[in-house]
Amino acid sequence: MEVLGTQIRVQSLAQDGKVAVPPRYVQPAETRPKHDVGKRNDNDLPTPPVIDLSDSNSVHEELGRACREWGAFHIISHGVPLELLDEMRRVGRSFFEDCTMDQKLSYACDPNSPASEGYGSRMLAASNDKVSDWRDYFDHHTLPLSRRNPSKWPHFSSDYRKVVAEYSDQMNALAEKLLGLISESLGLPSSSIKDAVGEFYQNITVSYYPHCPQPELTLGLQSHSDIGAISLLIQDDVGDLEVWKDGEWIFVNPLHDAVFVILADQTEVITNGQYKSPPHRAITNAKNPRLSVATFHDPAKTKVIRPAFEPPKYRPVVYGDHVLSWYSKGPEGKQNVNALLL
């Protein structure tokens, strides 16, 4: 983000010790957290399911139920080395907390191009950036390999680039495995959804949410559904992720060794709405910074996505057009995928 030619980062604002957030981070009344942000764990509310991928007897049934009812769920026994999850969190946090601002800004993304690779604070096109999220991020372009250019990634640590590359490969394999199981849960051949998506375009986004002096007025990340095929998320122990279900925001309790799976818009279209891409958001807190690592698996922008079932409930869409709509109009929950409904 640039303001009057000066690059501003949320982490700098938090470190200034201000007691009030700047106006551009204040959410409209209707989008602010309605509950006490200091008391997020309500035992009376349901929580996203936890699915053990090693349980071959029930995994398809449990996945199908989770995809229909939630569109988001934790997975355990996922096959990704647990030490790699910790390493990815470690190097991501180290970039934000151990590097100087000048070092971080040397990797700044293009402020005039939404979602460009590098270190930034704003994802949307400037024309739609009316209220800013309380978040900084580093976005890596990791797949296909032709997009992977580690020279654009931080090298303050000798193993940062190695960890990101290994993590990319592991998440790619896990995403393919999950789409295969999800296809089978619908009675389709295991390759159906992956074939419809085509070659993965993978981005890894490390998000850093600094502590916020007024969490009741802000969001770390506004409500949205993911635009690609499937997203794989790991969190630290702070949490602050919420998923929309049955008219309520449900807090996602962080599970350290699990991967949180979020179905995205193109999977909703391919499954003809049987499985949904859930709106989700990040709230903020006054005490602790939060770190998450989201790995997005998307089609090529030239790929045409259409339902695999008849009669179709969604019109076909060129994925690049869907992306352009998201970044120019803004996410606002599910407005972009709902626009495809017939």
Disulfide bonds with the S-S distance in Angstrom:
none
